Amino acid sequence: AYDYPTAKFVAEAGVDMIVTGAGFSRDIFKVGKEYDVPIVSIVSSPEFGKLAERLGAAAVVVEAKEAGGHLGTDRPLRELFPEVRKVVKKIPLIAAGGITDGLEIAEMMGKFGADAVQMATRFVCTHECDVSAEFKQAYLDAKEEDIVIIKSPVGIPGRALRNPFIKKLEVQGRIPIQCPYRCLTACKVQEAKFCIAKALLNSYFGDVDNGLIFTGQNSYRIDKIVSVKELIAELMDGVRAAA
């Protein structure tokens, strides 16, 4: 959720928790109190981490520049996290962005004092992830130099794979939009370089040549598709090895 109406809608639907990102909304905390739903805030600065705790967040996720998708900072996790850790003291603090293996989990929780970690990119190449096979294969084929930062129509940078869609955008400068969604107030259809909703849906359903593939900084390390059970076992083996 990223705004009051969305948060209220999902709260009324009976969700157990609301994770809020894509900006910072004080009003979402009102929804949390009204419906007795825990609010978890994704932040990219000590200031917003401290504010989230003060407003009643149940936990805070520190998401740094290594993350996939839209980015709220250009600072690395190991630089940013300690600063947020100093000011968020009463609630769980979760590290996110570029974490790919058990050794890094152990590092963030042991050395840096994270209460937990958040991982997304690493779970794309699991059997249970419901994106298209083509989407997963793009991750498996990716090299480090294929992972780039683009400017999103919502006005902030995002991390994605430099696939045929991105290359076409680089050449043409703009991919004409016939917007069926009107989903983002920040998106000015006449000026936007492409429709992000359509681009994301294209890749999700398998049309990766005409789709945007968001990814974390370290997705090039992924070399196989496994089950979630197998991945969790691999991660925990890494944590134990580090310990």
C-alpha positions as CSV (number, residue, x, y, z in Angstrom):
1,A,0.0,0.0,0.0
2,Y,1.2,3.5,-0.7
3,D,-1.8,5.8,0.1
4,Y,-4.7,6.1,2.5
5,P,-7.5,4.7,0.1
6,T,-5.5,1.6,-0.8
7,A,-4.6,0.9,2.9
8,K,-8.2,1.4,4.0
9,F,-9.4,-0.9,1.2
10,V,-7.1,-3.8,2.2
11,A,-7.7,-3.2,5.9
12,E,-11.4,-3.6,5.4
13,A,-10.7,-6.7,3.4
14,G,-9.2,-8.3,6.5
15,V,-5.4,-8.4,5.8
16,D,-3.1,-9.3,8.7
17,M,-0.5,-6.7,7.9
18,I,0.1,-3.7,5.6
19,V,3.6,-3.1,4.1
20,T,3.9,0.5,2.9
21,G,6.4,1.8,0.4
22,A,6.7,4.0,-2.8
23,G,6.8,7.1,-0.6
24,F,5.8,7.9,2.9
25,S,2.3,8.4,4.1
26,R,1.4,9.5,7.6
27,D,-2.3,8.7,6.9
28,I,-1.6,5.0,6.6
29,F,-0.8,4.8,10.3
30,K,-4.3,6.1,11.0
31,V,-5.7,3.2,9.1
32,G,-3.5,0.8,11.1
33,K,-4.9,2.2,14.4
34,E,-8.5,2.3,13.2
35,Y,-8.5,-1.3,12.0
36,D,-5.9,-2.7,14.4
37,V,-3.6,-3.8,11.5
38,P,0.2,-3.7,11.9
39,I,2.0,-1.3,9.6
40,V,5.4,-2.1,8.3
41,S,7.2,0.8,6.6
42,I,9.8,0.5,3.9
43,V,12.3,3.5,4.3
44,S,15.5,4.6,2.8
45,S,16.7,7.1,5.3
46,P,17.2,7.4,9.1
47,E,14.7,10.3,9.2
48,F,11.9,8.3,7.8
49,G,12.8,5.3,9.9
50,K,12.6,7.4,13.1
51,L,9.3,9.0,12.0
52,A,7.8,5.6,11.2
53,E,8.6,4.3,14.7
54,R,7.2,7.4,16.3
55,L,3.9,7.1,14.2
56,G,3.4,3.6,15.4
57,A,5.0,1.3,12.8
58,A,5.2,-2.4,13.9
59,A,8.5,-2.8,12.1
60,V,10.7,-0.9,9.6
61,V,12.4,-2.2,6.5
62,V,15.6,-0.4,5.5
63,E,15.8,-0.8,1.7
64,A,19.0,0.4,0.1
65,K,20.2,1.0,-3.5
66,E,20.9,-2.7,-4.2
67,A,17.2,-3.4,-4.3
68,G,15.2,-4.1,-7.4
69,G,12.4,-2.0,-8.8
70,H,11.9,1.6,-7.6
71,L,14.7,3.0,-5.5
72,G,14.5,5.6,-2.7
73,T,18.2,6.1,-2.2
74,D,21.6,5.8,-3.9
75,R,23.3,4.6,-0.7
76,P,24.5,1.0,-0.2
77,L,22.8,-1.2,2.5
78,R,25.9,-1.6,4.7
79,E,26.3,2.2,4.8
80,L,22.7,3.1,5.3
81,F,21.5,0.4,7.7
82,P,23.8,1.3,10.7
83,E,22.5,4.9,10.6
84,V,18.9,3.8,10.8
85,R,19.8,1.2,13.5
86,K,20.9,4.1,15.7
87,V,17.5,5.8,15.6
88,V,15.1,2.9,15.4
89,K,15.4,1.1,18.7
90,K,12.0,-0.1,19.9
91,I,10.7,-2.1,17.0
92,P,12.2,-4.7,14.6
93,L,14.5,-3.4,12.0
94,I,14.7,-5.4,8.8
95,A,17.5,-5.2,6.2
96,A,16.7,-5.3,2.4
97,G,18.4,-4.8,-0.9
98,G,20.8,-7.2,-2.7
99,I,20.8,-9.9,-0.1
100,T,21.2,-13.2,-1.9
101,D,22.7,-15.9,0.3
102,G,23.0,-17.2,3.9
103,L,26.4,-15.6,4.5
104,E,24.9,-12.1,3.8
105,I,21.9,-12.9,6.0
106,A,24.3,-13.8,8.8
107,E,26.3,-10.7,8.2
108,M,23.3,-8.3,8.3
109,M,21.9,-10.0,11.5
110,G,25.2,-10.6,13.3
111,K,27.5,-7.8,12.3
112,F,24.9,-5.1,11.6
113,G,22.2,-5.9,14.1
114,A,19.3,-6.5,11.8
115,D,16.3,-8.3,13.4
116,A,15.5,-9.9,10.1
117,V,16.2,-9.6,6.3
118,Q,13.8,-9.1,3.4
119,M,14.6,-10.9,0.1
120,A,12.6,-10.7,-3.1
121,T,14.8,-11.1,-6.2
122,R,16.3,-14.3,-4.8
123,F,12.8,-15.9,-4.8
124,V,11.9,-15.1,-8.4
125,C,13.7,-18.2,-9.6
126,T,11.7,-20.6,-7.6
127,H,9.1,-23.0,-8.9
128,E,6.5,-21.4,-6.7
129,C,7.0,-17.9,-8.0
130,D,4.1,-17.3,-10.5
131,V,5.9,-15.0,-13.0
132,S,6.4,-16.5,-16.5
133,A,9.1,-18.9,-17.4
134,E,10.5,-16.3,-19.8
135,F,10.8,-13.9,-16.9
136,K,12.7,-16.4,-14.8
137,Q,15.0,-17.3,-17.8
138,A,15.9,-13.6,-18.2
139,Y,17.3,-13.7,-14.7
140,L,19.2,-16.9,-15.4
141,D,20.7,-15.4,-18.6
142,A,21.6,-12.0,-17.0
143,K,25.2,-10.9,-16.7
144,E,26.3,-8.3,-14.2
145,E,26.5,-5.6,-16.9
146,D,22.9,-6.2,-17.9
147,I,21.6,-4.8,-14.7
148,V,21.0,-1.1,-15.1
149,I,19.2,1.9,-13.6
150,I,16.3,3.4,-15.6
151,K,14.1,6.5,-15.0
152,S,10.6,5.3,-14.2
153,P,7.5,7.2,-15.4
154,V,6.7,7.7,-11.7
155,G,9.7,10.1,-11.5
156,I,12.2,8.0,-9.6
157,P,15.0,5.6,-10.6
158,G,14.4,1.9,-10.9
159,R,16.7,-1.1,-11.3
160,A,15.9,-3.5,-14.2
161,L,17.4,-5.8,-16.7
162,R,18.7,-4.2,-20.0
163,N,16.6,-6.3,-22.3
164,P,15.1,-5.6,-25.8
165,F,12.5,-3.4,-24.2
166,I,15.1,-1.2,-22.5
167,K,17.3,-1.1,-25.7
168,K,14.3,-0.1,-27.8
169,L,13.5,2.7,-25.3
170,E,17.1,3.9,-25.5
171,V,17.0,4.2,-29.3
172,Q,13.4,5.6,-29.6
173,G,13.4,7.7,-26.5
174,R,9.7,7.0,-26.0
175,I,7.3,4.1,-26.5
176,P,3.8,5.5,-27.4
177,I,1.2,5.0,-24.7
178,Q,-2.4,4.1,-25.0
179,C,-3.1,4.0,-21.3
180,P,-5.9,1.6,-20.2
181,Y,-5.2,2.0,-16.5
182,R,-4.9,5.6,-15.3
183,C,-3.3,4.0,-12.2
184,L,-0.7,6.5,-11.1
185,T,-1.4,10.2,-10.4
186,A,2.3,10.9,-10.8
187,C,2.3,9.5,-14.3
188,K,1.6,12.1,-17.0
189,V,0.5,10.1,-20.0
190,Q,1.4,12.7,-22.6
191,E,5.0,13.0,-21.3
192,A,5.8,9.5,-19.9
193,K,8.4,7.6,-21.9
194,F,6.4,4.3,-21.5
195,C,3.5,2.8,-19.6
196,I,5.1,1.1,-16.6
197,A,1.9,-0.9,-15.8
198,K,1.7,-2.5,-19.2
199,A,5.5,-3.0,-19.4
200,L,5.5,-4.9,-16.0
201,L,2.4,-7.0,-17.0
202,N,4.0,-7.9,-20.4
203,S,7.1,-9.4,-18.7
204,Y,5.0,-11.0,-16.0
205,F,3.0,-12.9,-18.6
206,G,6.0,-13.8,-20.7
207,D,6.4,-11.1,-23.3
208,V,9.8,-10.1,-22.0
209,D,10.9,-8.4,-25.3
210,N,8.2,-5.9,-24.7
211,G,8.3,-5.8,-21.0
212,L,10.1,-4.3,-18.0
213,I,12.0,-6.7,-15.8
214,F,12.7,-5.3,-12.4
215,T,15.5,-7.0,-10.5
216,G,17.9,-6.5,-7.7
217,Q,21.6,-5.7,-8.1
218,N,22.8,-9.2,-7.6
219,S,20.4,-11.3,-9.7
220,Y,23.2,-12.3,-12.0
221,R,24.4,-14.6,-9.2
222,I,21.3,-16.8,-9.6
223,D,22.0,-19.8,-11.8
224,K,19.1,-22.3,-11.3
225,I,15.4,-22.6,-10.5
226,V,14.7,-24.4,-7.2
227,S,11.8,-24.9,-4.9
228,V,11.3,-22.5,-2.0
229,K,12.0,-25.4,0.4
230,E,15.3,-26.0,-1.3
231,L,16.2,-22.3,-1.3
232,I,15.4,-21.9,2.4
233,A,17.6,-24.9,3.2
234,E,20.4,-23.5,1.1
235,L,20.1,-20.1,2.9
236,M,20.0,-21.7,6.3
237,D,23.1,-23.8,5.5
238,G,24.9,-20.5,4.7
239,V,23.8,-18.9,7.9
240,R,25.0,-21.9,9.9
241,A,28.3,-21.9,8.0
242,A,28.8,-18.3,8.9
243,A,28.1,-18.9,12.5
